[in-house]
Amino acid sequence: MATIGKYGKVIFSDEEIQFLKANFQSMTNKQIAEALGLKITIVRMKAYELGLQKMELEYWSEAAIQFLKENFHKIGDRELSKIFNEHFPKNKNWTSRHIQKKMAYLGLKRTKLDWFVIKERNRDNGCFGKRNPKNNPPPPKSYFYLNAKTRIEVKPGQSIEQLKQKYHANTSNNR
C-alpha cells in the first residue's frame, strides 16, 4: 500500500508504479485502486502523471474542417463519412455520428432546401430509391432578406453567402 506523506500526499513505491504500468490497459482504474488500497481518483492522477492513456484522441485536421464547411449543405452525412475515410483516414473509421457532432459543434445547420438538394442528389445517384416522375415535389422555397423591403428567393445550388456577396457588390457599384 502506498504511504501517506506530508500534507496527505500519496507516495507510490517503485513496485506500485510497476504494478500500475503493467496492469493499466488490462484492468479498470477501480480494480487497480482496490488492489493498491487507494481511492480511484489517486490512481487516475498517478496514471495521468505517468502519461498512461487508455485511448488516444484523434483530432480533426484543418483541411477536414474546411471540407466539411464547404460541402455539408450538398452532401449527406453517410457520404461525407465515406469521403472522410478515403481522404482523411484515422485509426477508427469515420461515422455519420462524427460528422453530426462536428457540425453541431461548429454551428453548421442544414436548411430545408439543403435537405432537398441532398435527397435529390442521392436519388439521382440511385441511393435513395427510384425517382417517381409523377410525384416529383417542387423544392421548398427559401428566402434571403437583403434589407427590410427586399427578399430574394434562394434557388437549389445557391448559398446565402453567394447571394450576399452578389447583391452587396451590386448595391455598392450602383452608389
C-alpha positions, 0 to 999 in steps of 0.5 A: 500500500502506498504511504501517506506523506506530508500534507496527505500526499500519496507516495507510490513505491517503485513496485506500485508504479510497476504494478500500475504500468503493467496492469493499466490497459488490462484492468479498470482504474477501480480494480487497480485502486482496490488492489493498491488500497487507494481511492480511484481518483489517486490512481487516475492522477498517478496514471495521468502523471505517468502519461498512461492513456487508455485511448488516444484522441484523434483530432480533426485536421484543418483541411477536414474542417474546411471540407466539411464547411464547404460541402455539408449543405450538398452532401449527406452525412453517410457520404461525407463519412465515406469521403472522410475515410478515403481522404482523411483516414484515422485509426477508427473509421469515420461515422455519420455520428462524427460528422453530426457532432462536428457540425453541431459543434461548429454551428453548421445547420442544414436548411430545408432546401439543403435537405432537398438538394441532398435527397435529390442528389442521392436519388439521382445517384440511385441511393435513395430509391427510384425517382417517381416522375409523377410525384416529383415535389417542387423544392421548398422555397427559401428566402434571403432578406437583403434589407427590410423591403427586399427578399430574394428567393434562394434557388437549389445550388445557391448559398446565402453567402453567394447571394450576399456577396452578389447583391452587396457588390451590386448595391455598392457599384450602383452608389 
